[in-house]
Amino acid sequence: KRDDVPAAEEPAAPVIDEAELRRREEEARAQAELLRRQEEDLAEKRRQREEQEKREREAAEARAAEAARKAAEEAAAALAAAAKAEPKAKAPPAAEAPAPAVAPAAPAEPPKPALRVVKAADVANEEAQKAADLAKRRQAAEAEARAIREMMNAPKKVLVAKKPEEPAKPATEIKGTIHKKAGAPGATATTAAAPGAAKPGDKKSVKSEKLSSSWADDAAKKRTALKGRTDSAAGGARAGWRAPRGGRRGERGEGAPSSFTPPTEAVVQEVHIPETISVADLAHKMSVKASEVIKQLMKLGQMVTINQQLDQETAMIVVEEMGHKAFAAKLDDPEAFLEEAQDEQQHEETPRAPVVTVMGHVDHGKTSLLDYIRTSRVAAGEAGGITQHIGAYHVETPRGMITFLDTPGHAAFTAMRARGAKATDIVILVVAADDGVMPQTKEAIHHAKAAGVPIVVAMNKIDKPEANVERVKSELVAEEVVPEDFGGDSPFVAVSAKTGKGIDDLLEQVLLQAEVLELKAPVEAPAKGLVIEAQLDKGRGPVATVLVQSGTLKKGDVVLAGSSYGRVRAMLDENGKPTDAAGPSIPVEIQGLTEVPQAGDEFMVLADERRAREIATFRQGKYRDVKLAKRQAANLESMMEQMGQGEVQTLPLIIKADVQGSQEALATSLQKLSTEEVKVQIVHAAVGGISESDVNLAIASKAIIVGFNTRADAGARKLAENNGVDIRYYNIIYDAVDEVKAAMGGMLAPEQREEAIGTAEIRQVFVASKIGTVAGSMVTSGLVRRGARFRLLRDNVVVYTGEVESVRRLKDDVREVKEGFECGIKLKNYNDIKEGDQLEFFEIKEVARTL
């Protein structure tokens, strides 16, 4: 058991893993190989140096021997010359006079070769001194190689050492280097003799002793170069400069930071770009200067300022060009702010009621079908039998709760049907059995298929004798809605909203589809859903009908819906009764928003009102920027097109409706009436009653006010009467569209039509001095009338077109002459007539045009 203890502890003993050990072994092996190569290089250098010294020494010895030989030869020559001079001295007496002068000169010449011998000896001494210097350098090299071998003999220090100072400990034994002899007297003497040097016990002296001798010699060289600089000992020297003697030289490299900054790699930023962004904000997101972004845009051919707004596409191109990653950001999407919270809070999902949208063509009985299901007379209250906006109801049936959305079937409400399909789980497609598939039926099928929701077909009005169920089935098969009888997946139920036949089967099919879908939603989570409808109530302010899709909406919650936000002050169910909470699949009407949201906007509950205000403000700015960008999108082509059109009549309108969806549908329908000659200009479209501000706007823009299910207050009516502003009230969209269409038709330029009234033949030409040329004519058909237009035909070719100036019969000026009578016709400003010419008379009438 005792043996087991160390055995268990052995795996935990090594702190460094095998990979680290292998890495260190590789490093040690590399260092050893490096040292071996250095030793080989040093040995090679030493060998070369020895050979060079040997050659230099042999050359010096040879030069010295040569110099000695030459000196000896010169001395021998001098002695021989002196020996030859002696017989000449014993010549006749006449030559004795110059002899004393030559005699002393003879012994004076031998010292000259002696001087040359001395100079050769000096050269030999210099060569010997050089050889001694080389020997000292060789000793220094050997000492350095010996130190390197000692370092190689201690590999453990290289492996274990973490600090760079420990492997250098053996280097303290080195007495010299290649460039400096060991024990050079200048190394310490220069430092010691320096004026103002540090004391031996001072820290500076200790640090200076650590420096190599070459640094000490360099200080003397640098003194002359640093005379113009300030004394670094005073602390004013720049880091990296060597101080003069006596300064803080020892601290250089010890604690002073280096001025060298290694180059850093460029950081690639992930830039999230909204729909519009300024140049300054874009530069901030990329962590670059704004001038760099402007330069890049100039390269792309755009001249911008630092505060100019860029569109998303341009900004993404700039980011990619500058080496960063660009992403199209949805900063206004509240999901981005709530992802973390949703990840942290996972709520249990429970089954919820299905949301069923009733769709179909106009007057096919959608509202009547819902009316029977709800056992209330809703359809009777609809103006003209047309649903003007979405109705949302939840119905308790014996089989469970179902939420119904009733969408309009009129062609103008396409956007509403698309929103209804988006919010729904199941679509009930109502088709009248006596009418078949109609255009809005096809559109409803497309909306349902685009939303990917199952379709349950309700063939209504089967109680009518002209009902043909088989024809309805065949027409729907052509639209790719195949009944289950034919092997498809769409249940077909024959119903009658009048008698109630088949209603139970229809609800059964809806609940079966809901069971297949397994609809679930969290109940305790913050509410999320869709704005079904919105309106501006004069007493309650902005009111929105919302459908809760998940979570529970409570009174007092902070709600964000599109570009509006607010705290829920009151909630009403579809019957107008107050309620405090609404769970999934429950439609409610809420109050307390800052403005009327757009129908179809998503709403969600946020914990922080400040965050909701920030997002709403951002969205408002985005909508404003997009709207402004659309206005500024007019290019040269559109300008030329407008110039080519010339005068275009415009019909300015101000639309006020009860709910957002109706206002949107009416504005879209009226704008579709625009033609090349008459255009509808929507000056203002809003939700709510007609106020004095609307009338003032109509006065300024000369617009007609169209009220849809709204009325003007007393002040607005009085102001409109005094200023002649036309206010029209409608509660059926058909009537509004037809009357505006008629008004636009009245603005069209009338069409000019030519109507032939008669012909005449010129039988004789008279020339009267006072009147001029008169055509004596016979009216062959119709009549000729004073002021009528005519064409002069000669050989069936039109020669002239003009106007009849006067008509005379028997010297009387008459208004018209009928067929079969002769008369004199004076043509206005034309006299070139001949007998046999034909005259055609016609009038131009203006006919009112219609759209």
Secondary structure, 3 states (H helix, E strand, C coil): CCCHHHHHHHHHCCCCCHHHHHHHHHHHHHHHHHHHHHHHHHHHHHHHHHHHHHHHHHHHHHHHHHHHHHHHHHHHHHHHHHHHHHHHHCCCHHHCCCHHHHHHHHHHCCHHHHHHHHHHHHHHHHHHHHHHHHHHHHHHHHHHHHHHHHHHCCHHHHHHCCCCCHHHHHHHHCCCCCCCCCCCHHHHHHHHCCCCCCCCCCHHHHHHHHCCHHHHHHHHHHHHHCCCCCCHHHCCCCCCCCCCCCCCHHHCCCCCCCCCCCCCCCCCCEEEECCEEEHHHHHHHHCCCHHHHHHHHHHCCCCCCCCCEEEHHHHHHHHHHCCCEEEECCCCCHHHHHHHHHHHCCCCEEECCCEEEEEECCCCCHHHHHHHHHCCCCHHHCHHHCCCCCEEEEEEECCEEEEEEECCCCHHHHHHHHHHHHHCCEEEEEEECCCCCCHHHHHHHHHHHHHCCCEEEEEECCCCCCCCHHHHHHHHHHCCCCEHHHCCCECEEECCCCCCCCHHHHHHHHHHHHHHHCCEEECCCECEEEEEEEEEECCCEEEEEEEEEECEEECCCEEEECCEEEEEEEEECCCCCECCEECCCCEEEEEEECCCCCCCCEEEEECCHHHHHHHHHHHHHHHHHHHHHHHCCCCHHHHHHHHHHCCCEEEEEEEEECCHHHHHHHHHHHHCCCCCCEEEEEEEEEECCECHHHHHHHHHHCCEEEEECCCECHHHHHHHHHHCCCEEEECCHHHHHHHHHHHHHHHCCCEEEEEEEEEEEEEEEEEECCCEEEEEEEEEEEEEECCCEEEEEECCEEEEEEEEEEEEECCEEECEEECCCEEEEEECCCCCCCCCCEEEEEEEEEECCCC
